[in-house]
Amino acid sequence: MTDAVKPSRPTVSVVIPVKDDDTELRRCLRALALQTRLPDEIVVVDNGSTDSSAEVARALGARVVRCDEPGIPAASSCGYDVATGDYILRLDADCLPSHTWVATMTGALRARPEVAAFTGGARFIDGPRRLRRPLAALYLGAYALVTASALGHLPLFGSNLAFRASAWRDVREAVHRHDPEMHDDLDLAFHLGDRHRIRYLRRAAMGISMRPFGDRTGFRRRVRRGYHTVTAHWPEDFPPVRWQKLAMRRGLHLLRVPTPRSRAR
């Protein structure tokens, strides 16, 4: 009798795009070093930093990849391309993941093979203490409400995101990586959600900075990029057209899935 072959543990890559954020990146990398399930690699994509972001990343054991093309879409895509893991986890340099974040994300992907991507929420870790919880709920709730109506399904939140490398390879040629004004995680949601399942993972705890919302210019830039991302997918993904297309694909999928009765025959 031979022993049963145990399935190998999926490998995990964490991708962090960064530009001139060395202090926050150091904090983020130290939090990743304390994970209950350590990632197999951390890829820091240096998007033309003029500070010590790259040096900080190397000193703390990350793999540094240079991306000179400006914009988060190019930097994120570059990181996903070079990642070697079966699962790709994404967060930003100013994020602070809980110590179980990697384990929670990878466990969910392993337990739900039919799901291509999991996305989580976040809490603010700076700014006025009394406003952190309500502002985070308002910001993330508004983002989900507005973008879900355009997508026809859940959006992705780039500060708390995990997906299969195979799903990325399926859509990598379709994403708008060369447009620096694109909202990269919303763009990815358009393409992943067109072919794969996206689910929300409540247990994936993540802290984020309130800095991007501290000035009107930054907030307006985010809104403008969101609008640009949505309209860039028209007319093929104009909401009623996209909803109908997704409904038809889901219907065909249900027809292909055998029912318990059909399995018993």
N, C-alpha and C positions, 0 to 999 in steps of 0.2 A: 504494500500500500504506500502510495506517495502522499506527501503532505500537500494540502491545497495551497495554491499559489496566492499569496496575499496581494491585493491590489496596491500598487505603489502610491505614495502620498503625492498629491498634486503639488507642483512647485508654484511659488508665489513671487511676483515682482510688484514692488511699490514704485509708482512713477510720481515724481514731484517736479513740475515746471517752476522755474524761479528766475526772477530778474531783480537784482539789487535788494535782497531781503535776507542778508546773512544772519542777523540776530534772531529773527523768527524761524529761519531754517534750522539753526542750531537747536532751538527748543523743540522743533518738530522731530528732528532726527534723534534727539535724546529720548523722546517719548516712544519712538519706534524701536529703540534699543531695549526698552523695558516691556515689550509685548510678551504676552503669555505664549504666543506662537510667533516666533521670529520669521520675518520674510526671508526668502532665499536670496533676494537681491533688492537693493534700493537704487533706482535710477533717478538721478537728479539731472534735469535738462537745464543747462545754463543758457538762457535766452539773451545773451549779450550783457551780462552783468558787469558793472564797473566797480563793484565792491568785492568783498572777499567771499562771496557765496560759494564759488567753486572750491576754494581752499577749505572752507568750513565743511563742505560735503565730503571731500576726500579725507580730511582729518577724522571724520566720524564714520568712515568705512563705506560711504556710498560710491557708486559708480557714476562718474560725471561724464555727461555727453554734451557737447557744444552744439547749439542750434543758432546759427546767425540770422536765419530768416525771422523777421520781427513778428511778434504776435503769439498769443497763447495757443491758437489752433495749430500753428506749425510746431511749437515746442511740445505740446501734448502728443501730437501725432508722432513726432520723432521718438519720444519716449516709449510709446506703445510699440512702435516698429522694432526697436532694439531690445525690448523686454524679452527675457528668455523663459519666463514662467508660464505655466498652464493657466494661471489666473493672474489678472492685472488689477491691482488696486490703485486708485488715484486719490490724491488729496493735494492741497495747496501748501506752500511753504509756511504760511501763517496759521496753519491748522494745528490742533492739539488733540490727537486721537486718544481715546481711552485705552487702558492697558490690554483690553480684550478685543480691540477693534479688528486686528488681522485675523484672529481666531474666529470671531463672529462672522466676518465676511466670507472667509474660506469655508467655514462649516456650512453656511447657507448654500453656497455654490455646490458643494459636494453633496448635500442632502437633496437638492432640487435640480437634477440634471436637465430638466425641461426649461429652466430659467437661464437666460443668457447674461443678465445683469441685475444686480441689486443696488439700490440707492438708499441712502439714509438721510436723516435730518441733522440738525445741529443746534448748538446753543452758543450764545456769545460769551466770550471769556474776558472781555474788557469793556470799557465804556461804563456809563452809570449803572450801578448794580440793580437798581429798581426797574430799569428799563430793559435789561437784558432778555428776560423771558418773554415779555409781551412783544418786543420788537422782533425777536427771532421768529416767534409764531406768526407775526404779521408778514414779515418778509418772505418766509418760506411758504406760508399759506397762499400769499398773493402770487408768488412765482408758480406754484403748482396749479393754481386755479387758471391763470391766464395761459400758461403753456400747454396744459392738458387739453384745453379746448382747441388749440391749434394742432396738437399732435394726435389726439384721439386715444391717448393712453398716458401713463405716468411719464413725467419728464425724468431726466437724470440730473443729479446735483454733483457737480465736479469736485466739490470739497469732501464728498463722502460717497465713494463710488467703487464698485467692483464688477468686473465682467470677465468672461472667458476670452482667452487669447484667440481661440478659434472664431469667436464672433467678431472680434476686431479684424481679423484677416478677411472675413466675409464682406466687410463694409469699408475697408481702409481706402479703396480707390474711389469711393463715392463721397467721402467727407470733404468739406471745403477747407482744407488745411492751409491753403495759400491766401486766404482772406483774413487779414489781421483784425478786421472789424466784426468777425463772426463770433457769436457766443458758442464756444467750442463744445460744451457739454449739451447744450440744446441742439446743436447741429448733429452731434453723435446720437442723440435720442431720436431724431428724425429717421436716421438710417438704421440704427439697431432695432427700433420699434417697428420698422417697416417689415422686418424679417424674423425678429426674435421676441421673446417675452422679457419684459422688464417688471420687477417687483420691488416693493418698498420693504425695507428691513428696519423695524423700529428699534431693535436691540443694538444697532451699530452706532454707538455714542461718539460724537465728534464735537470738539470745540472749535469755533472760528472767531476771527477778529472782526470787530465792528469798524475797523479803519476805513474800508472802502465806502462806507456810508457816512463818513464824517464830513463830507463836503458835497455841495450840490453838483459840482462838475462831475465827480466820480459816479454819483447816482444817475445823473442824466446819461452818462456814457454807457452804463449798464442797460438802461432802458432802451437807448438807441440801438445798441448791439442786439438786444433781444428782438426788437422789431425788425431789424435788418435780417436776422437769421430766419425768422418766420417767413418774411416775404421773399427771401432768396429761394425758397422751395416752391414758390408758386410759379405757374398754375398747376403743376403736377400734384402738389400737396396742398392745394387750396382746401380749407377744412372740410366742406361737404364732400369733395372728391376723395380726400384722404379717408374720411370716415367710411365711405362706401367701399373703398378699396380694402380697408382693413377688415370690415365686416364680412366681405366676400371671402377673404383669405382665412379668417377664423372659422367661417362656416365650412369651407373645404377641409380645414384641419379636423373639425369635429366629425366630418363624414369619414375621414381616413382612420380615426381612432376607433378600435374595436370596442364594443360595449361588453360588459360582463357576460351577457347572455350569448353574444356571438363568440366570445372566447371559449365558452363551455361546449359549443357545438363541435 
